[in-house]
Amino acid sequence: MNACLQPESLISALGTVSRRELQAFDAAGIRTVQQLLRRIPRRYEDRRSSTELHLVENGDTVCARVHVLSCAWRFSYKRYFEATVGTQGDPHGTRLYLRWFNMPYVAKLLATGMNLSIYGKIRVYGGKLTIANPDFEIMDDEDAGRRLVEAAMGGLGFAATIPSANTAPIHTDRIVPIYKSVAGISARSYRALVWNALQQLSPNLPTPGYDVAPAYPFWQAVRDIHFPESEEQHRRARLRFALSECFEQQFRVAWRRHRLQERKGQVTASCPAYMEELIQSLPFQLTQAQMRCIQEIQADMASRKQMNRLLQGDVGSGKTLVALCAMLLAVGSGKVAAMLAPTQILAEQHYRNFCRLLQHTDVQVSLRTSEHKDDTGVLLEQGEYDSTPRIIVGTHALLFKKNRPVNLGLAVIDEQHKFGVEQRERFIASGDNPDVLVMTATPIPRTLTLTLYGDLEVSVIDELPANRGEIVTALRNPANMKRIISFMAEQMDAGRQVYVVSPLVEESDTRKQSSAMGELAHWQEIFPQRRIGLLHGRMSADEKEAVMQHFSAGETELLVATTVVEVGVDVPNASIMIINDADSFGLSQLHQLRGRIGRGQHKSYCILLSSAKAGEPGREKLEIMCRTLNGFEIAEEDFRLRGPGDVLGTAQSGMGSIEFPEWLADTRLLHRASREAAAILQKDPGLQLPEHLYLKNLVAIDSEAVTTC
């Protein structure tokens, strides 16, 4: 064996890989030892316990040390190799029959008299306790194995296939790693190859990257995570890698914050006249939470550094009005303010609301989407800047170079989790270090706020406006539809409006869930005299706008829709939302959908339709929805149910693949990593020291990715 293997060595250097296996690894993109070892086990099987054979039953999983009593080729419906085994000294004389199908090499390895460690599931065939294709290892030493095989095979020279003595078993009698499959490679072969690679690695290899935990050597942790000797060793190894992964993410966050402190942003809060005029013209008072957030934003924008702030607020808390105040601060200082919205419907709604609220001012509001280019004109990058006070609202169209506004003083990103990190950075890059305000109506658990937005200041609107109607949430079985239909009719007779939301646009052969198209026909049959509309994402922008205008004006009584209504749709007269197959939606999405009602003074009702029974997947989250209206509580429950990796979303966060999500929920690891990152930047702000070269390259790659997008 090669005792000086390097991580960058090719897999072929292991010397135990066939040409066919090399081709299979190459097709899977696994060419080096390092790439092999980076694929950590997806789960483990504890094969340490020894089973007493006389106690086993059909369906049991067996792990045992046994003695080969006889072995031979057999034939029933197909040819197979069979070994009859038992436990030496067993007073019950229990026999197991091990059968290997399509594995002729096993006949070259096994012989009567051998001692094996086996693992597999018992099936009873013809009254015999049988295991098909069990995992096994020969527990005799090399010389004993050779003598037994040579005797059994008539001295035909098969001894070369006998493995060396298994002082440390690989496939049985231990905690066994189970890897994600690679086409063309058996699980046993893959596991053995990883074991061989670990045995041949050079001693005292340097840690790749920055070593944040030198007390626990990196390559020792690699060995421990692939072949742990105990649950504690496995847990410790995972935490070691979780800390490294957490540190790299927190260092990126610390670097962005460090760079922001060096960059002088635009001074855009010197003239609050427009903002004060708006606040005075409102027919209601802003909440204390809204005023607090406005003051925090104003202080940031008046400072000599670039604002980078997250505005969190529950559904209906008035975030958009706070954002408009911030935009007016920028406009008052002679800058352009632009808002990026995730959908056509939401952008058009913001545009109409801003026009209405600012109709008595000389502030010009422009709209830029892929299908609607407002005649008042969006400032193009190639065009000349004029001094007209201007607010621009747009969708992804604002990300294209020809649509980027000039003289941008404030960049606002609504529903920021709907955009990828590169899209956000591209929008911000439209201006010369503009102040940045990102908004979300999806409350974020505290640990994820630290993770994702450690480089942002955070403002929270934790208070809802007064005079909002109560929302009642109820979980109902579709079998109860008769009473629900009667209640809907009562509400529509009283002048209220109804949403009916389905997960699909059209019926599907693969997903047995309700569709908007099917629901439309259903409700038209039930309420033939009612005005019923349809809204889904496949409609054109003009069609969607026309449908929403009819619904907003009260001309449509019942709107059948998909989750296109999830974000930003504001119809105060809508008092009922029925969500079909509610268990198929996530908690945060259900909360967003429910936020479309209760926006006026009327009592509102959210009806969750589901056939899920108590204890079934999906039922618990629906019970949580019925229990609370608090979005922050719902976010924490979502975090608990789904785990940090799923709640996070890597495309929007820009964090890439997360292999060790433990750190996302562990504030101790987060704080330790943050302290380490801060200490490095305090000691070496420019990352000039040789030991920080890896970190310098890390943040340079991030910066390059942003500038090239």
C-alpha positions in Angstrom: 0.0 0.0 0.0 1.0 3.6 -0.6 1.6 5.1 2.8 2.2 8.6 1.5 -1.0 9.3 -0.3 -1.9 13.0 -0.8 -5.5 14.4 -0.9 -4.9 15.6 -4.4 -3.8 12.1 -5.5 -5.9 10.4 -8.2 -8.2 7.5 -7.0 -6.2 5.2 -9.3 -3.3 5.6 -6.9 -5.2 3.5 -4.3 -4.3 0.5 -6.4 -7.6 -1.3 -5.5 -9.9 0.2 -8.1 -10.8 -1.6 -11.3 -10.9 0.2 -14.7 -14.7 -0.1 -14.7 -14.9 1.5 -11.3 -12.6 4.3 -12.3 -14.9 5.1 -15.2 -17.9 5.1 -12.9 -16.2 7.5 -10.5 -15.1 9.7 -13.3 -18.7 10.0 -14.6 -19.7 11.0 -11.1 -17.0 13.7 -10.9 -15.0 11.9 -8.3 -11.4 11.8 -9.5 -9.2 12.5 -6.5 -8.9 11.2 -2.9 -10.0 14.5 -1.6 -13.2 14.4 -3.7 -13.9 10.9 -2.4 -13.5 11.9 1.2 -15.6 15.0 0.9 -18.7 12.9 0.3 -19.5 12.3 3.9 -21.9 9.4 4.8 -25.6 10.2 4.5 -26.4 7.9 7.4 -25.0 5.2 9.6 -26.0 1.7 10.7 -25.1 0.4 14.1 -23.9 -3.1 13.5 -22.1 -3.6 16.8 -24.7 -5.6 18.7 -24.4 -9.3 18.5 -27.7 -11.3 17.9 -28.5 -14.6 19.5 -29.5 -16.7 16.5 -32.1 -18.8 18.3 -34.1 -15.6 19.1 -34.3 -14.2 15.6 -37.6 -14.0 13.7 -38.8 -13.3 10.1 -38.0 -9.6 9.3 -35.4 -9.1 12.0 -32.1 -7.5 11.2 -29.2 -9.6 12.3 -25.6 -8.7 13.2 -23.7 -11.8 14.4 -20.4 -13.7 14.5 -20.9 -17.1 12.9 -19.0 -20.2 11.9 -19.3 -21.6 8.3 -20.5 -25.2 8.5 -20.7 -25.8 4.8 -20.9 -23.9 1.5 -21.8 -24.8 -2.1 -23.5 -23.6 -5.2 -27.2 -24.2 -5.3 -30.0 -23.8 -7.9 -33.7 -23.1 -7.6 -35.2 -20.5 -9.9 -31.7 -19.1 -10.3 -28.2 -20.1 -9.4 -26.8 -18.9 -6.1 -24.0 -19.5 -3.7 -25.1 -20.7 -0.2 -23.2 -20.9 3.1 -24.8 -22.7 6.1 -23.6 -21.0 9.3 -24.2 -21.3 13.0 -22.7 -20.1 16.3 -20.1 -22.2 17.9 -21.2 -23.6 21.2 -24.9 -22.8 20.5 -26.9 -25.3 22.5 -30.0 -24.7 20.3 -28.1 -25.6 17.1 -29.8 -22.8 15.1 -28.7 -22.6 11.5 -28.8 -19.6 9.1 -28.6 -19.9 5.4 -26.6 -17.1 3.6 -27.4 -16.8 -0.1 -25.5 -14.6 -2.6 -27.1 -14.0 -6.0 -25.1 -12.6 -9.0 -22.0 -12.5 -6.8 -19.7 -15.3 -8.0 -16.6 -13.9 -6.3 -18.1 -14.8 -2.9 -17.5 -18.5 -3.8 -13.7 -17.7 -4.1 -13.7 -16.1 -0.6 -15.6 -18.4 1.6 -14.8 -21.9 2.8 -16.0 -24.4 5.4 -14.5 -23.7 8.8 -14.2 -19.9 8.4 -15.4 -17.4 11.0 -17.5 -14.5 9.7 -19.1 -11.4 10.9 -22.4 -11.0 9.1 -25.2 -8.4 8.7 -28.5 -8.6 7.0 -32.3 -9.1 7.2 -33.9 -12.4 8.0 -36.5 -13.9 5.6 -38.0 -17.4 6.2 -38.1 -19.5 3.0 -39.2 -23.2 3.2 -38.9 -23.0 7.0 -35.3 -21.9 6.8 -33.9 -18.7 8.3 -32.3 -17.1 5.3 -30.4 -13.9 4.5 -30.0 -12.8 0.9 -26.8 -11.0 -0.1 -25.6 -10.3 3.5 -22.7 -8.0 4.2 -19.9 -10.1 5.7 -16.3 -10.0 6.7 -13.9 -12.9 7.3 -12.7 -12.7 10.8 -9.8 -15.3 10.5 -6.2 -14.2 10.0 -4.7 -14.3 6.5 -2.9 -17.6 6.9 -5.9 -19.5 8.2 -8.1 -18.0 5.5 -5.6 -19.1 2.8 -5.4 -22.7 4.1 -9.1 -23.0 4.3 -9.7 -21.7 0.8 -6.9 -23.7 -0.8 -8.3 -26.8 0.8 -11.8 -26.1 -0.3 -10.9 -25.1 -3.9 -8.5 -28.0 -4.4 -5.4 -25.8 -4.4 -6.5 -23.9 -7.4 -4.7 -20.8 -6.3 -7.5 -18.5 -5.2 -5.6 -17.4 -2.1 -4.7 -14.0 -3.6 -8.3 -12.9 -3.2 -8.3 -13.4 0.6 -8.1 -10.0 2.4 -5.7 -9.3 5.1 -6.7 -9.8 8.7 -9.5 -7.5 9.8 -8.2 -6.1 13.0 -10.7 -3.3 12.4 -13.8 -4.5 10.5 -15.3 -2.2 7.8 -18.7 -3.6 6.9 -19.9 -5.3 10.1 -19.3 -5.4 13.8 -19.1 -1.6 14.0 -20.9 1.7 13.2 -21.0 1.4 9.5 -21.2 4.4 7.1 -23.8 4.4 4.4 -23.0 6.7 1.4 -25.1 8.2 -1.3 -24.9 5.8 -4.2 -22.7 6.1 -7.2 -23.9 4.4 -10.4 -21.7 1.4 -11.1 -20.1 1.2 -7.6 -21.5 -1.2 -5.0 -22.0 0.2 -1.5 -19.5 -2.3 -0.2 -16.8 -1.3 -2.7 -17.3 2.4 -2.0 -17.0 1.9 1.7 -13.9 -0.3 1.3 -12.3 2.3 -1.0 -12.9 5.1 1.6 -11.3 2.9 4.3 -8.3 2.2 2.1 -7.8 5.9 1.3 -7.9 6.8 5.0 -5.3 4.1 5.8 -3.0 5.4 3.1 -3.1 9.1 3.8 0.2 10.7 4.7 0.6 11.5 8.4 0.6 15.1 9.6 -1.2 16.5 6.5 -1.8 20.3 6.8 -5.4 21.5 7.3 -7.0 22.7 4.1 -8.2 26.3 4.5 -8.1 28.2 7.8 -7.8 26.0 10.9 -10.3 27.3 13.3 -10.0 24.3 15.7 -6.3 23.2 15.8 -6.9 21.2 19.0 -8.8 18.6 16.9 -6.7 17.9 13.8 -8.7 18.2 10.5 -7.7 14.8 9.1 -8.4 13.0 12.3 -11.9 14.5 12.2 -12.2 13.2 8.6 -11.4 9.7 9.8 -13.8 10.0 12.7 -16.7 11.1 10.6 -16.3 8.3 8.1 -15.7 5.5 10.5 -16.6 6.6 14.0 -16.0 4.3 16.9 -18.9 5.7 18.9 -21.9 8.1 18.6 -19.9 10.7 20.7 -17.0 10.5 18.3 -19.3 11.0 15.4 -21.0 14.0 17.1 -17.7 15.6 17.9 -16.4 15.2 14.3 -19.6 16.8 12.9 -19.3 19.7 15.3 -15.7 20.2 14.2 -16.7 20.5 10.6 -19.8 22.6 11.5 -17.5 25.1 13.2 -15.3 25.3 10.1 -18.3 25.8 7.8 -19.8 28.3 10.2 -16.5 30.2 10.5 -16.2 30.7 6.7 -19.7 32.0 6.5 -19.3 34.4 9.5 -16.0 35.6 8.1 -17.7 36.6 4.8 -20.3 38.5 6.9 -17.6 40.2 9.0 -15.7 41.1 5.9 -18.7 42.7 4.3 -19.4 44.7 7.4 -15.7 45.7 7.6 -15.7 46.9 4.0 -18.9 48.9 4.6 -17.3 50.8 7.4 -14.5 51.8 5.0 -16.9 53.0 2.2 -18.6 56.4 2.5 -22.2 56.1 1.4 -24.4 58.9 0.1 -25.7 61.4 2.6 -29.4 61.1 1.8 -31.3 62.2 4.9 -30.5 65.9 5.1 -34.0 67.1 3.9 -36.9 65.2 5.5 -39.6 67.7 4.1 -41.2 65.2 1.7 -41.4 62.5 4.4 -42.9 64.8 7.0 -45.4 66.0 4.5 -46.5 62.4 3.8 -46.8 61.5 7.5 -49.0 64.6 8.1 -51.2 63.8 5.2 -52.1 60.3 6.3 -55.6 59.7 7.7 -54.2 57.6 10.5 -51.3 57.6 12.8 -48.2 55.5 12.3 -47.6 52.9 15.1 -44.8 53.5 17.6 -42.9 50.6 16.0 -43.1 52.2 12.6 -41.9 55.5 13.9 -39.0 53.8 15.7 -37.9 52.0 12.5 -38.1 55.3 10.5 -35.9 57.0 13.1 -33.3 54.2 12.9 -33.3 54.4 9.1 -33.0 58.2 9.2 -30.0 58.0 11.5 -28.3 55.5 9.2 -28.9 57.5 6.1 -27.6 60.7 7.7 -24.4 59.0 8.7 -21.2 59.0 6.7 -21.3 55.3 6.0 -23.5 53.3 3.7 -26.7 52.1 5.3 -27.3 48.3 5.1 -30.5 47.6 7.1 -33.0 44.8 7.3 -36.6 45.7 8.0 -38.6 42.8 9.4 -42.3 43.0 10.0 -45.2 40.6 10.2 -47.8 40.5 7.5 -49.8 43.8 7.5 -47.5 45.6 9.9 -46.9 48.6 7.5 -43.4 47.9 6.2 -44.1 49.5 2.8 -45.1 52.8 4.4 -41.8 52.8 6.4 -39.9 52.1 3.1 -41.7 54.9 1.3 -40.6 57.3 4.1 -37.0 56.2 3.6 -37.4 56.7 -0.2 -38.6 60.2 0.4 -35.6 60.9 2.6 -33.4 60.0 -0.4 -35.5 62.0 -2.8 -35.4 65.1 -0.5 -31.6 65.0 -0.8 -31.7 65.1 -4.5 -31.2 61.4 -5.0 -33.3 58.7 -6.9 -34.9 56.0 -4.8 -35.7 52.6 -6.4 -37.7 49.6 -5.1 -37.2 46.1 -6.5 -40.3 43.9 -6.1 -40.5 40.1 -6.9 -43.7 40.1 -8.9 -45.5 42.1 -11.5 -48.6 42.3 -9.4 -46.7 43.6 -6.3 -44.7 46.1 -8.3 -47.9 47.5 -9.9 -49.6 47.7 -6.5 -46.7 49.6 -5.0 -46.7 51.9 -8.0 -50.4 52.7 -7.7 -50.2 53.2 -3.9 -47.2 55.5 -4.2 -48.9 57.5 -6.8 -52.0 57.9 -4.6 -50.0 58.8 -1.5 -47.8 61.3 -3.3 -50.4 62.9 -5.7 -50.2 66.3 -3.9 -46.4 66.4 -4.2 -44.0 67.0 -7.1 -42.4 63.6 -6.6 -42.6 61.6 -9.8 -43.2 57.8 -9.5 -42.2 55.6 -12.4 -42.8 51.9 -13.1 -40.5 49.6 -14.9 -41.3 45.9 -15.5 -40.8 43.5 -18.4 -44.2 44.3 -19.8 -45.0 47.8 -18.6 -42.8 50.8 -19.2 -44.4 53.8 -17.6 -44.6 56.8 -20.0 -43.2 59.1 -17.3 -39.9 57.5 -18.1 -37.4 55.5 -16.0 -34.0 57.0 -15.8 -31.8 54.8 -18.0 -28.1 54.3 -17.3 -27.2 55.8 -20.7 -29.6 58.8 -20.3 -28.9 62.1 -18.7 -29.9 62.7 -15.1 -32.5 65.3 -14.5 -33.4 66.9 -11.2 -37.0 65.7 -11.0 -37.7 64.1 -7.6 -38.1 60.5 -8.6 -39.1 57.1 -7.2 -38.8 54.1 -9.4 -40.7 50.8 -8.8 -39.8 47.8 -10.8 -39.4 44.0 -11.0 -36.4 42.0 -12.3 -36.3 44.3 -15.3 -34.4 46.8 -13.1 -31.5 44.3 -13.0 -30.7 44.8 -16.7 -28.1 47.3 -17.5 -30.3 49.4 -19.8 -32.9 49.9 -17.0 -30.6 50.7 -14.1 -31.4 54.1 -12.6 -28.7 56.8 -12.3 -28.0 58.9 -9.2 -29.4 56.1 -7.1 -29.3 57.1 -3.4 -31.5 54.3 -1.9 -32.0 50.8 -3.1 -35.0 49.1 -1.5 -35.6 45.3 -2.0 -39.1 44.1 -1.1 -39.6 40.4 -0.1 -35.8 40.0 -0.3 -36.0 36.2 0.2 -37.6 36.0 -3.3 -34.3 37.1 -4.9 -31.0 35.3 -5.2 -27.9 36.9 -3.6 -26.4 37.8 -7.0 -29.6 39.6 -8.1 -29.6 41.6 -4.9 -26.0 42.6 -5.4 -26.5 43.5 -9.0 -29.4 45.8 -8.1 -27.3 47.5 -5.4 -24.4 47.9 -7.8 -26.6 50.2 -9.9 -25.6 53.1 -7.8 -22.4 54.5 -6.2 -22.6 52.8 -2.8 -26.3 53.6 -2.3 -28.0 53.1 1.1 -29.7 49.7 1.2 -32.9 48.7 2.8 -34.1 45.1 2.5 -37.5 44.0 3.7 -39.2 40.8 4.6 -42.6 39.8 5.8 -41.4 36.3 6.5 -40.1 36.5 10.1 -36.7 34.9 10.5 -35.7 32.9 13.6 -33.1 34.6 15.7 -30.2 32.3 14.9 -30.8 32.6 11.2 -30.9 36.4 11.5 -27.4 36.2 13.0 -26.4 33.8 10.2 -27.8 35.5 7.1 -27.8 39.1 8.2 -24.9 39.5 10.5 -23.7 42.3 8.2 -27.0 44.2 8.4 -28.5 46.3 11.1 -32.0 45.0 11.9 -35.2 47.0 12.5 -38.3 45.1 13.6 -41.9 46.3 13.3 -43.4 44.2 16.1 -46.8 46.0 16.3 -49.8 45.9 14.0 -51.8 49.0 13.0 -55.0 49.7 15.0 -58.5 49.0 13.6 -57.5 45.7 11.9 -60.2 43.0 11.9 -59.8 39.8 13.9 -58.6 36.7 12.0 -60.0 33.3 13.0 -58.1 30.2 11.6 -59.9 26.9 11.5 -58.8 23.4 10.3 -61.5 21.5 8.5 -61.9 18.2 6.6 -63.1 18.6 3.0 -66.1 16.4 4.0 -67.5 19.4 5.9 -67.7 21.5 2.7 -71.5 21.9 2.9 -71.4 24.1 6.0 -68.4 26.0 4.6 -70.3 26.8 1.4 -73.3 28.1 3.4 -70.9 30.3 5.4 -69.3 31.7 2.3 -72.7 32.5 0.8 -73.6 34.4 4.0 -70.4 36.4 3.8 -70.8 37.3 0.1 -74.4 38.3 0.8 -73.0 40.7 3.4 -70.7 42.3 0.7 -67.5 40.4 1.7 -65.1 38.8 -0.8 -63.5 35.3 -0.8 -60.1 33.8 -1.8 -59.9 30.1 -2.7 -56.3 29.0 -3.1 -55.0 25.7 -4.6 -51.5 24.4 -4.9 -51.7 23.6 -8.7 -52.7 25.5 -11.8 -54.0 22.4 -13.6 -54.8 18.9 -12.6 -51.8 16.5 -12.6 -51.5 12.8 -13.0 -48.6 12.7 -10.6 -49.8 15.1 -7.8 -53.3 14.3 -6.3 -54.0 17.9 -5.2 -56.6 20.5 -6.1 -56.0 22.8 -9.1 -57.1 26.4 -9.7 -58.6 25.4 -13.1 -60.6 22.5 -11.5 -61.7 24.7 -8.6 -63.0 27.4 -11.0 -65.4 25.0 -12.7 -66.4 23.6 -9.2 -67.3 27.0 -7.7 -69.0 28.2 -10.9 -71.3 25.2 -10.6 -71.9 25.9 -6.9 -72.4 29.6 -7.2 -73.7 30.1 -10.8 -75.0 33.6 -10.0 -71.8 34.9 -8.4 -69.0 36.8 -10.1 -66.0 34.4 -9.9 -62.4 35.2 -11.1 -59.3 33.2 -11.8 -55.7 34.2 -11.1 -52.5 32.1 -11.6 -48.9 32.6 -12.6 -49.3 31.4 -16.2 -51.5 34.4 -17.1 -50.0 37.4 -18.8 -49.3 40.5 -16.9 -52.2 42.3 -18.5 -54.6 39.4 -17.6 -53.4 39.3 -14.0 -53.7 43.1 -13.6 -57.3 43.0 -15.0 -58.3 40.2 -12.7 -56.8 42.0 -9.6 -58.4 45.3 -10.6 -61.8 43.6 -10.8 -61.3 42.0 -7.4 -59.9 45.1 -5.7 -62.9 47.1 -7.0 -65.3 44.6 -5.6 -66.6 43.5 -9.0 -65.4 39.9 -8.4 -66.9 38.2 -5.3 -64.8 35.0 -5.3 -61.2 34.7 -6.6 -59.9 31.3 -7.3 -56.1 31.5 -7.3 -52.7 29.8 -6.8 -50.0 31.1 -4.5 -49.5 34.1 -6.8 -51.6 36.0 -4.2 -49.1 35.1 -1.5 -47.2 38.4 -1.5 -48.5 41.9 -1.5 -52.1 41.6 -2.6 -54.1 44.1 -0.5 -57.9 43.9 -0.7 -59.4 45.1 2.7 -62.9 43.8 1.8 -61.7 40.2 1.5 -62.7 38.3 4.7 -62.5 34.6 3.8 -59.5 32.6 2.6 -60.0 28.9 1.9 -56.7 27.0 1.3 -57.1 23.6 -0.4 -54.7 20.8 0.5 -53.3 23.1 3.2 -50.9 20.4 4.5 -49.0 20.6 1.2 -47.8 24.2 1.9 -45.0 25.3 4.3 -45.8 27.1 7.5 -44.3 30.4 6.3 -46.3 30.2 3.0 -49.5 29.5 4.9 -48.9 32.5 7.1 -48.2 34.7 4.0 -51.4 33.5 2.4 -53.5 34.2 5.5 -52.0 37.7 5.6 -54.2 38.5 2.5 -57.2 38.7 4.8 -57.8 40.7 7.9 -56.5 43.9 6.2 -59.7 45.8 6.8 -62.0 46.3 9.7 -64.1 43.2 9.2 -63.6 39.9 11.1 -61.9 37.5 8.8 -61.7 33.7 8.5 -58.9 31.4 7.2 -60.1 27.9 6.5 -57.4 25.2 6.1 -58.8 22.2 4.2 -56.9 19.0 4.8 -57.6 15.3 5.2 -54.4 14.8 7.3 -55.2 12.9 10.5 -53.6 13.4 13.9 -50.0 12.2 13.9 -49.7 12.3 10.1 -47.1 14.6 8.4 -48.5 18.0 7.8 -51.1 17.9 10.6 -48.9 19.5 13.2 -48.1 22.6 11.2 -51.8 23.2 10.5 -52.5 23.0 14.3 -49.8 25.6 14.8 -51.5 27.9 12.3 -54.8 27.6 14.2 -53.0 28.3 17.5 -51.2 31.6 16.7 -51.2 34.6 14.4 -47.7 35.7 15.4 -45.4 35.4 12.5 -42.3 35.2 14.7 -43.7 32.3 16.6 -44.6 30.6 13.4 -41.0 31.1 12.1 -39.6 29.5 15.1 -42.0 26.5 14.8 -41.1 26.2 11.1 -37.4 26.2 12.1 -38.1 23.4 14.6 -40.1 21.3 12.2 -38.2 21.5 9.0 -34.6 22.1 10.3 -32.3 25.0 9.6 -31.2 23.9 6.2 -34.6 23.8 4.6 -35.8 27.0 6.2 -32.7 28.8 5.1 -32.8 28.3 1.3 -29.3 28.5 -0.3 -30.2 30.2 -3.6 -31.6 33.2 -1.8 -28.9 33.4 0.9 -25.9 32.9 -1.4 -24.5 30.3 1.0 -24.2 27.4 -1.4 -24.4 23.9 -0.2 -24.6 23.4 3.6 -23.3 20.0 4.7 -23.4 20.6 8.5 -26.5 22.5 9.3 -26.1 22.0 13.1 -24.4 25.4 13.3 -27.4 27.2 11.9 -29.3 26.4 15.2 -26.3 26.6 17.6 -25.7 30.2 18.8 -22.6 29.0 20.6 -20.9 28.0 17.4 -22.2 31.2 15.7 -20.7 33.4 18.4 -17.4 31.5 18.5 -17.0 31.8 14.8 -18.0 35.5 14.8 -15.5 36.3 17.5 -12.7 34.5 15.6 -13.6 36.4 12.4 -13.6 39.8 14.2 -10.3 39.1 15.9 -8.6 38.3 12.6 -9.9 41.5 10.9 -8.8 43.5 13.9 -5.3 42.1 13.8 -5.0 42.0 10.0 -7.6 44.3 8.3 -6.1 43.9 4.9 -5.5 40.1 5.2 -1.8 40.5 4.4 -0.4 37.9 6.7 0.6 34.6 5.1 -1.7 32.6 7.5 -4.6 34.6 6.1 -4.0 33.9 2.4 -6.8 31.4 2.3 -9.3 33.9 3.8 -8.1 36.6 1.4 -8.8 34.3 -1.6 -12.1 33.3 -0.1 -13.5 36.9 0.1 -11.8 37.7 -3.3 -13.8 34.9 -4.9 -17.0 36.3 -3.4 -16.3 39.8 -4.7 -15.5 38.5 -8.1 -18.7 36.6 -8.3 -20.7 39.8 -7.5 -18.8 42.0 -10.0 -19.2 39.5 -12.9 -22.9 38.9 -12.4 
